[in-house]
Amino acid sequence: MNGANKVIADSIVSNISKRGRALVALAALSLTSSAFGGLNQWTAIGPEGGYIDNVAITAGTPARTYATAGSLYVLDDTTQTWSRSGSQLGINSIATHPINSNSLFVATSGRLFSSTDGGTTRVDITPPGAPPIFDVKVSADGTVLYAAGPSDIYRSTNLGTTWTPGDTLTPDISSLYVDPTNAQRLIAMVFGPFGGSLALTTDGGDSWTTVPQPSEISAVNGLAFSGSAGLWIATPEGLWNTSDDGANWTASTLTGITSAVAVHPSNPSIVYAQQDHDIYRSTDGGIQWTLANGIVGLRRVNAFVFDPQNSDHMFAAASPGAWVSVDGGVNWSELRHGMNATSPSRFSSSTDRTYFAVAEQMHYIEAGASTTVAIDQMALRAALKPVAPGMNQLISLHAEQLNSANARIFAGGLGGGLARSIDGGQTWSRLTHPLMSTRVLGLARANALFAATANGILRSTDDGDTWSTTTGANAFISLVTKQYAVGGGRLYRTSDDGLNWVQVTATGINPAGITSLHDSGGNPTYVGTSAGAFKTTDDGASWTRLPVSGTGTFCVSQSASGLYVTRREGVAVSSDDGNTWTEVTRLPQGVNVIEVYIDPTTSGRVLVATPNNGVYEYMH
């Protein structure tokens, strides 16, 4: 499991479509969740937070605050705790009405719904004949409701009872923005080469013109309106602004990769921006910038949102959670409690801890406990950042016991390079051997340490200080274990501790479909594929499909307690090497599983990683 290449791309600072997405020391570790749940049942153990696409605030009294992180969440203003509203997954966008405080609009699964009870019950108001709807917006004066499909904009002046289609845009629309001072003025972020382009309408979508962009920029990550013809754009090359709809642009003094920008609703001289894991605030129209207080562990802001009744009360829809300010963005505090919407992966254990990754953050679960602990990500980020700023998502992880007191951990980042800790994650150093400049897609330990890369398998006999190439598997390798490797549609095996790798015939399976491999170091060996789970007893030469039914991608893991398989229908266990199977108690509705792991640190514990629902444990 440690080498599985399950890359989650929400950490890449770029123009990300809404349709595509569903701490300085260990003394400052953050804790989530609580003690063991009951036996023979699934318990969510965190970590709290998630990739929040959007926040929406109603105009009523009391106001209600919603957030989307795969599912719909609502904030309890008294306890500052999030709770899930309904079981719907795959929510793309939400919007509230500035006057009708009970009105909530939800774009999900290609349809558009309205709700008057916080999302519990919904009415389908999708425009007739419309393609899949992925974005919804309401004008600031409440007069127009907009819905966006792949290339189409629809508008309604009666809350979705009837719709008028606008002019078609090509190529596809990524995001839609409505001018808070003009219900007919919209910007559509449109896909295209190098981050796409911006399209402007001043008649509610009936006609569109292209907004000229600075020649110096490579993409637009976010934008904000400012005045009748003004715009701010957040780009990989910093902030830019225009007062004439893009005819002329001025670069801000805030340079570098910028993900989001916002303008204060009542004072256009106050501008907000997120850059390099921090939030900045300017009070003079972007000439000078001040670092906001309270930001620790922020990855990316997707949107800034203002309370319609108090514009100094604002939210940052971000990853790995939401942030709130009550003083106009001077000070911020994090809001994660109750939101179990993270997407963990890559379990790996030392003697007394099981480690896993959530984007660029590493966490662990102590033996015998059901509490997830976030490791100081600043040290790990610093070790990986010099390789490729902005691409520090963890795509490989391997943990092992170093001595009686500490674990040794290796972590590979999306931007390339490998970092190592010899004190359980308190401090990190980047491995500087020339071969380690590449992206490490998987890690495994036999007697030597193996690294799967785009150029084959690397091998180290001194715990990562130096590396050498191996022979036989010189293609793109996405997964490596003690004796097997997968890449380029082929399955390889080594019998000499990784010095040489030989392609095996793999009769009975398509190696290109292998997504997980449980390797005990001998026979039998099990793999999970998109076509089922398989077993070999002859060193990979032939494979037999296990008699466990299901759909989706299969993942396998084994311990003395049994062989476990996950697929879309849930988790099944076999106690006779896969001959017969029993379904484990089903997870809650809407919770899917992408990885199963038998925790060697705690007897009877099975862990599963889920998309947008965190880690669940099962005690038996």
N, C-alpha and C positions, 0 to 999 in steps of 0.2 A: 504494500500500500504506500510505502514511503516514496516510491518513484512514480506514482501515478501523475500523469500530466493533465491536471484539471485546471487549466488557466482561466481565471475569472477576470475579465478585462475592464472592470469598472475602475481600476486605478489608473488607467492610461489617461493623461490629460489631453483630451481631444474633443471633437464634436461628436458626442455620443447621442444616438437616437433614443427617444423614449420607447420606441418600439423594440429596441434591442435589449432593453434592460428589464426584465425582471429581472510625574513620570520621569523624572530625572534619575531616580534610583529605585531599587526594588523596595525600598521603604515606602514608596508611593504607589505600590501596586494597587490596581483597582479590582474589586471583588464583585462577583455577581452570583445570583442563585443562592441555594441553601443546601440543607442536608439531604441524605438519601431519600428518594421517594419509596413507595412500597415495593414489595417483591412482585415479580411477574407483571410489571406494568411499566409503561414508558413515562419518563419524567424529563421535562425540559430543564436543562441546567445552564443555559446561556451559551456564550456571553451575550449580555444585553447590548442593544444598539442595532445598527443595520445601515444599509445604503438608502438614505431617504431622498426620494426624488423631489418631493414637493411638500410644502406646508400650506394650509389654507385656514383662515380665521373668519368666523362669522361676524356679522355686525350687530348681533343681538345682545341682550343683557339677561343673564351672563353670556359672554361670548364663548364659543366652542372652537377649539383648535384641533385640526385634523392633520394627519401626516400619512404619506404613502411610503411603504417600505416592503414592496411585494404585496402586502395586505393593507387594509385601511385601519389606522389607529386613531383614537381620540384621547385627548389629554385631560386628566382631572386637575383642574386649576388649584384645588385645595392641597392635594397630596403631591402634585407635580409628577404624576405617574401615568404612563401610557397604558391603554388597554385596547385589545383588538376588537374591531367592530365587524362582526360577521366572520365567515370563514372564506370569503372570496379571495383568491390569489390572482396574481397577474394584473394588478391594477396599474394602469399607465399614468393616469392623470386625474386630479380632482380640482374642483373650483367651488367656491361659495358665492352666494348672491350678496351684494353689498347692502341691500335693503331688506329683502325677504330672508330673515336670519335663519329660518329653518330649512332653506333650500340648499341642497348639496348635489353636485353633479359629479359623476364618476365615469371615467372612460376605462373599460376593462374588457379583455377578451374580444376586442374589436367592436364592442357595442358601447352605447352611451346611455347612462341611466340617471334619473333624478330621484332624490329622496327628500322626504320632509321629516325624517326621524333619525338623522345621524347616520344613515347608511344601512340601518337594520332591514328596512324594506325598500325596494326600488322599483321604479317604473321605467320600462325601456322607451327611450325617446330618440332612438337612432334615426337619423334622416332616412326616409324611404329610398332604397336602392343605393345607399352609400357604401363605399368600400370600408374596410375595417377602420374604425375611429380610434385614434391613439392619444389625442390631446383635446382638452376642453378649456375654454377661457370665458370669463364674463367681464364685460366692460365695467370700468370703475363706477359709472353712473347707473349700472344695472339695466340698461336699455337693450343690450344685445348679448346673446349667447352664441359663442363660436365653437364649432367642432372641426377638427382637422383629421383628414385621412391621408393616405400616402401622397396624393397629388392634388387633393381637393379641400376646399374650405367651404363650410356651410355656416349660415347665420340664421338666428331666430330672434324675433322681437317679442315672442310670447312664451318664453321659457321652454321651448322645444315642442310646442304643439304643431307648428308648421315651420318649414325650413326653406331657405333660398340658397341655391348653390352659387358659389363664386366662380371665377375663372380658374382653369386648371393650371397647376404649376408643375414643371418638369425640370430636373429630376425630382426625386422624392423630398417631401417636407420632413425636417427633423424636429423642429420646435416652432411654436407660435407665440408671439408676444403682442399684447394690446396696449396701446398708449393710454396711460391713466387719465390723460386730459382730453382725449379725443377718441370716442368709441369707434370711429370709422378708420382710424389710422393703425395699421398692423404691420409687423415685420414677421416674415416667415424665414426661418433658417433652412436653407435648401441644400441637400446633398450635392456633392460634386467633387472634382479633383482637389486635393490639398485642403480639405476641410469645408468645401462648399461655398455657397454665396448667400447673400441676403436679398430678399425681395420685399418691396414696400408697396402697400396699398393705402390710399386715402379715401376710398369709397367702399370700405367694408369687404373687399375681396373681389369686386367686379372686375378690376384691372390691376395689373402689377407692373412695377418697374424694378430694374436691378439697382441696388445700392452700391455705388463704387466703394471699393475698399482700399486701404493703404497698400501700396505695393510691397511694403516691408513685412507684412504679416503672412503667416502660413495657414491660419485657421481662425475661426471665431468660436470661442467656448461659451460665451454668454453676452447678453446685452441689456441695456437699460435706456429708457427714454428720458430726455431732459429738454423740456420746452417744446415749442410747436414744430421745430425741425431738427431738434438735437438728439444725439445718440452717444452713448458710451459703449465700447465693445471691449470685452476681455479676450485676450489672445495669448498664444505662447510667447509673443514678443512684447507683452505688457499691455497697458491700458491706452486706449486711443479715444478721442472724442471729436464730434463734428457738430456744428450748429446749422448746417445746410444740407441735411440728409445725405451726407457722404461726398459732396462735391469737394470739400476740403477737410483734411484730418490733421489733428494735433496730437503728438505723442505725449503722454503723461510722464511725469518724473518717476512713476512706479513702473519699472521695467522687469522683464523676466516672465516666466510662465504664470499666467493669471487665469483662474477658472471661472470666477463669477464677479459681477459688478451690480451695484444698485445705487439709486439716487433717492435721497430723502424726499418723501412726498410733498412736504411743505417748505423745504429749503433746498433748492437745486445746487447750492454751494457745498452741501454735505454729500460726499460720495463714499461708498464702501466697496472694498475689493478683497478677494481672497487670493493669496499668493504664498507659495512655499510653506503650506501648513499653518499659515497665520491669517488673521483678518486685519486689514488696515482701514483707517478712517481719515478722510480729508475734510476740512471745513472751509477751504478756499478754492473749491472747484478743481482739485486735483494737482495743485502746485506743490503742496507739502502734505506729507502723510505721517500719521501716528499709529503705532502698533497698538491694537486693542489689548485689553487686559483679560486674563483668565483662560486664554486658549492654550490647551495642552492636548496633544494627541489628535488634532484635526488632520484629516487626509484631504478632503475636497469638499467645497461648498458647491452645491448644484443650483441653489437659488436663495436669495434673500427675500423675506416676506415681512410686510409691515401690517400691524394691527390696524384695521380701518377706523377704529375709534381712538387710537392713541399711537401715532406714528413713531414715538420713541420706544414703544414696545415692539420688538422685532425678533424674527427667528432666522436662523440659517439652517436650511434643509441640507444636510451634509452627510458625510461618512466619516466616522462610524456611528453617527447619531445626530440628533438635533441639538442646536445651541440657541440660547435665548438671551436677549438683552432688554433691560427695562430703562436704560438711560441713553437711548439713541446710539447704541453701538460702542460706547466707551468701555464697558465691562460686559463680559459674557460668562455664562455658566452652561454646563452641559446637561441635556435632558435625555437620559437613556432608560431610566428605570421603568420596567414593565414592557419594554419593547424587545421582543425576542425575534429579531429579524436578520441575524447575521448568517453568513454562508461559510461555514468552516470546512476545512479539508486537511489532508496530509497528516494523519495521526502518526506519532512515533513516540516510543517510550524509553526512558531510562529505567533504573530499578524502582524508583518511587514516584515518578511523575510521568504523565502522558501529555505530550506536547501536540499542539495543532496550530494551524494558521487560519487567520481571517484577514484576507487581503494582505496588507503589509504588517499586520499586527500578529505577534505570536502570543499564545496563551498556554496554560497548562492546567491539568487537574491532578491534585495531590492524591496519592494512594489512600484509599479508604475515605475520601471526601467527595462531595458532590458540589464543589465550588470551583468555578472557572476563574483563573487568575491571569490578568493581562501583564505580560512582561514589558518592562520599559522599552518602548519602541524607538525612543530617540537614539539610544546607543546603536541599535541594529540599523536604523535608518542611516546614521552617520557612516556606518561601515560599508553599506551598499551604495549610498548616494553618489560618491565620486564616479561610479561607473556610468550611470545614466540618470540624471535628476528627473524626478517625476515618475519613475517606473520601478518602484521598490516593492511591488507586490511579490509576496513569497510564493514561488512555484515549486520549490523542493525543500524538504526538511528531513533531517535524520538526527535522532537523539540516541545516546548511549551513555552508560555509566563510566565516568572517568576514574573516580576513586570513591572512597566511602562517603565523601562530603559533597561531591559535585558531579553534574552531568556535563558531557561534552555534546555540543549541538552544532550542526552545520545547517545553513540556510542559504538558498539560492534565490536571487531576485529576478523579476521580469526583465529588468534592464541589463542583466548579465552580472557575472561575478558570484563569488561564494564567500560568505562570512562564517566565522567560527567563534564559538564561546566555550571556554573551559571552566566556567563557574555557574552553569545552569541558566545562562542568559543575562547575568548582571552586566557583563562587559562583552564587547564584540570586537573582532579584528577582521579586516578583509584579507583573504588569502591572495598574495601578490604574485604567485608563480605565473609566468606568461600564458600558460595554457588555460588559466582560470579567468581570462578576460571574456570568455564565451558565456552564453546562457546555460545554466545547469538545470535540466528538466527533471532529473530524478537522481536519487542517492540511495546507495545500499552498502551494507558491510558484510563481507565474508571474513577472511583473514586480512584482506586489503580493503580499502575504501574505493567504491566505484562511483563515477559520476556520468550520467547520461547527458550527452550534448548533441547539437546539430551535426557534429562532425565525427560522431562515434563515441566510444566509451573511454574515459580517462581512468587511470588507476593510481592510487597513492598508498605507499607502505609506511608513511611516517605521519599519518593522521592529518594529511592535507598540506603539509609544508611544501612538498614537491609532488609533481604529477608526471605521468608518462602515458603515451598513447598505447593502445592495445591493437591487436590484429584481428581481422575477420569481420568486425561489425563497425564499418567506417561510415555508415550512412547516418541519417537523422535517427537518433535513438530517443524515444519518448519515455521509456520505462525500463528500469533495471532492478534486478533482485540478486540474491546470492549466486544463482547459477543461470538465470535467464535474462534476456533483454529483448525488447520489442521495438521495431522501428522500420520505416520504409516498407511496410507490408510484410515484414519477415520476422521470424522468431529465431533467436540465437540462444546457444547454450555454451557454457564454459565448464571444463572439467579440471582446470589447472589454476584455480583462484583468480580468474579474470585476465590472465596473460593473453590467452587466445580465445576467440569466440567462433563457433561454427554454426552455420545455418542448419536448422533441423527441418525435416520434411513437414511436420505438423499436420499429418493426415487427419481430416475430420473437423478442422477449424480453419477459419480465415484469420491469420495473425493480425491483419489490419484492423480487425474489430475488437482486439483485446484491450480492455480498459483497466483491468486489475488482475493481479497474479499473486496467489499465496504460495510461497516457496519455503518449504521446510528444510531445504538443503538436500533433499533426496526424493524418493517416490513415496506416495503419490504427490503430484502437484496439481493445483486447481487454478483455473482462470475464469474471469467473468468477461463476457462479450455482449455485444448488442443482439446476439442470437441465442443467448442462454449461458449456462455455466457448464464447464467441461473439466474432465479429469484425465491425466496421463499417468501411466504406471511404467512407461518405458523411456524415460528421459526425454519426453516431448515428441517422440517419433509419431505417435498416434494418440488421438484424443477421443473420448467418449462423452456425449452429452449427458449431463445428469438429469434425472427425471423430476425436475422442479419446474413447474410452469410459471408463466408470467410474461410481462411485456416490458419494453424499455431496456435500459442498460443494466446488466447484472454486475454485481460486485461480490467478491468472495473473501472470507477470512476464516481461519480455523484455530482452535485451541483444544485442550484436553476435554473441554465440555461439549465440543461438537463443531460441525462445519456450518457456517452461516452464509446465507445468500440474501442480498437485497436486490429488489427490482421495483418497478412502479407500484406493484400491489402490496409491498411491505417487506417483512423479513421472515425467512423460513430457516429452520434448523434441522440438521441431520446428525444422528448419533452413530450411524453405521457407514461412514465414508461416502455419503451421498446416495445410498440406495433407496432410502425412504425419507420423507420430509414431513415436518409439522410446522404449521404456520404459527409464528409468534404473535402474541397479542398485537392487534393493529394499532398503529399510531393514530393520533387525532386526525380528523377529517382535514384534507388539504395539505397534510405534511408528507412530502416525498423524501426519499432517501437516495443519496448519491454515493455514500461510502459507509461500510460497516467495519468495525474494528473490535477485536476481542482484547480488552484492556489487560495486559499481563501484570499490572501493578495491583489490581484489586480482584480477588476471586469472585467469580460469578457476574462480572460486569461486562455488558456489551454496549458499545458506543456507536451511534450513527451520526453522520453529518448530513444536514438537510439544507436545501437552498432556501434562504430567507426565513429559516425557523431555528437556527442554531444547532447545538448539540443536544441529543436526547440520550439518556442512559436507560438500560434495562437490567435490573438485578434479578438473578434467579438462584 
